[in-house]
Amino acid sequence: MDRTCEGTLLVDFQHFPQIPLFEDVDEELVVSWMVHRPQRGVQAGERLIQRDRLAEQAFLLLDGELMVHLDTSPAYDLGSVSPGDCVGEVSTLCGIPATANVSAAADSVVCEVPRDELMAWSRQSHQFALNLISLMGHRLRTSNRLLSDEQHAQEEF
C-alpha cells in the first residue's frame, strides 16, 4: 500500500460529500482541501495516536477501520472508527494529550490534518465547523455513556 500520496487521491473525491465531516460543505472547497492534504496508507496494527501524548494532527479515516483502545488488550477497546470519522481532533485543537490509543484495525487510508488546517477549514466553512462540533459532541456523549455504564456495573458488583 502506498505510504503517502500528496496531490493524488487514493480515495475518489466523489466519496467526500458522504463523509459526515463534509456534509453540506461546498464540494469544490472540500476537493481543494483534500487534493492538498496527503492521504496515507496505514497497515493493520499500526498506531496513529498514543494515549497521554499530544496528537500533532487529526486523522480523517477515508477507507478501512481504526480501533480506539485504552491498552493493548481487547478488553480495553472503546470502539471502532468507520470511514468518514475523524480521530485526534480534540488533542490537536486543544493542545492536550490524547485520552486513548488509536490503531488501524485493518489496512486503511487516512488523511492527516494538522491543527492549522483544521482551523483554516473551520474559518472557510462554517458548516465544516458545525460538523466538527457535532462530531465532538457525539464523541463526548459516547464517552459519558461508557463511564456511566462502568459506574453502574461497579455499583452492582
Steps between C-alpha positions, in 0.01 A plus 500: 500500500631847416628672814428854387361662194465880498316647204370156403186368659509140623127534572277648229380856573143398414486328840588819692143641513394179678754562779309643801767764561437636148121471499346809335845656448563641151636209294757711313637625831530146637678377187742795516578414863542128439717524187754696705492271804702180475309176521697223662465126504508349849565132561289295740644529851675833439441751780397850393439659840657413833314558824642777725693654210406811307357420158676723250225450243153359471436206272204477268431134419426467129506122467547203733443484875668643808469375858493730803637333813646576840754218500619221275244255643170459309324541837593868481359565152278807499367449152580509135523793263340476158584685179396863524582532868781708644729420794747712693313824437455591868866449586606684185266797541531538878870419535434232762620138517285235333273301731527173304713306254387474140629222274405365160274197539544428127704645217364852471539835329511816711543868433722679750363843592720723719350758737559797269308324221208410730483862607524628141225261385278618787554863400429424134181303568270554794325176403829312541545661844146396600564145376821486705319625811227242443757221467667604826161524673408147392837377619450667839156346534638154419780544756251610764281197427799265531596657833144480627470134397829422675385679816172305504689172450729580794205591722333167421819311574 
